[in-house]
Amino acid sequence: MTEELGRVAPARRRGLADEVADRIREAVFSGVYAPGAQLREVELSGALEVSRGPVREALLRLEREGLVRSAWHRGATVTTLDPRDIAELDSLRDALERLAVQQVVAHASDADIAAVEAAAERMERAEDEHAMVRCDIDFHDAVYAAAHHGRLEEAWRAIRSQVHLFLLTRIGRESRNYLAHIPGEHRELAAALRSRDAERALELFAAHRRTALDVLTGAPEPGP
């Protein structure tokens, strides 16, 4: 047994790389680094006061999340979503949200629904579009938590950063209607879940996604 353990590679501490990944992710989500912006290891290591090793490891982690892309001639950049990315994210969200809504209607407690409603209400206090996007993501976190389906929530977590980027791309195209209408849309979504009306909730979630998709694909968005 001891001989077998001797063949196992030593464990490495990943705390610093995790913290660096959190800082870079936060900078992207705050708008410091827009889609397409270069993420240079030397500059990041200087700004974060760490060596280039943890920065390189953090960028690899963010690449696995879909938030960063690397190319030999450009280095690491914040992901710019192309039409295929947008279509794939939308179709995957459709599949995941359908199951989430069905699970919430069937299994969520009143306290679970209250958490979804509270997430919708927090949108009223968002100070700017980046804060609103965070609230938007928090709302969907609450929906998936209310579904009580562990693997479904893991699937959501796997694309969560990309969906956040999807919404950042949306506000980069148009933010006025997003800020004006998104709190009301989410209150309607929460109310449909509260009523346990699966058909109505599925219709509203689909319309909610379609509005974002229309902005990103160039379809005209309705006025205020």
Beta strands, then each sheet from edge to edge (+ up, - down):
strand 1: 68-71
strand 2: 75-78
sheet 1: 1+ 2-
end
